[in-house]
Amino acid sequence: MMLSDAEFFTSLAQKLITLDFLSKNDLDSCLEEFGGIQGVISEKYYILACEYISREIPKNKSSKEILAFLKENKLLLMQHEEFMYYFVEALVDRMFAMGNEVRPIIAAAPEPYQQFLKRRFLGE
């Protein structure tokens, strides 16, 4: 059974904290302007919240750690594609802005996202 958007978003946030990709404080400050997780859920700001959260991750994690996360969590990243694509895109965007080689990151992203990411970041 597929989780609702609210349940999925809450479990995603919890997983990122559990895996030490974000601290609870990082998460709270990312989502502060939305009123925290509850504000995101009540206003259905999943796309923006996913972008804010994923842009925070490369501040604390290496590209190697992010690559491993993408490879190990493909099924998670393919759920709720209507907003999880933006999670992945914002992650690649931040990595690109920080001067990282994004080709391996894009290759580790879920297959359905790759053509859009390649077009946007690699001009392919």
Summary of the structure (lengths in Angstrom):
residues: 124
radius of gyration: 13.7
end to end distance: 36.3
largest distance: 39.7
contacts: 362
relative contact order: 0.12
helix: 78%
strand: 0%
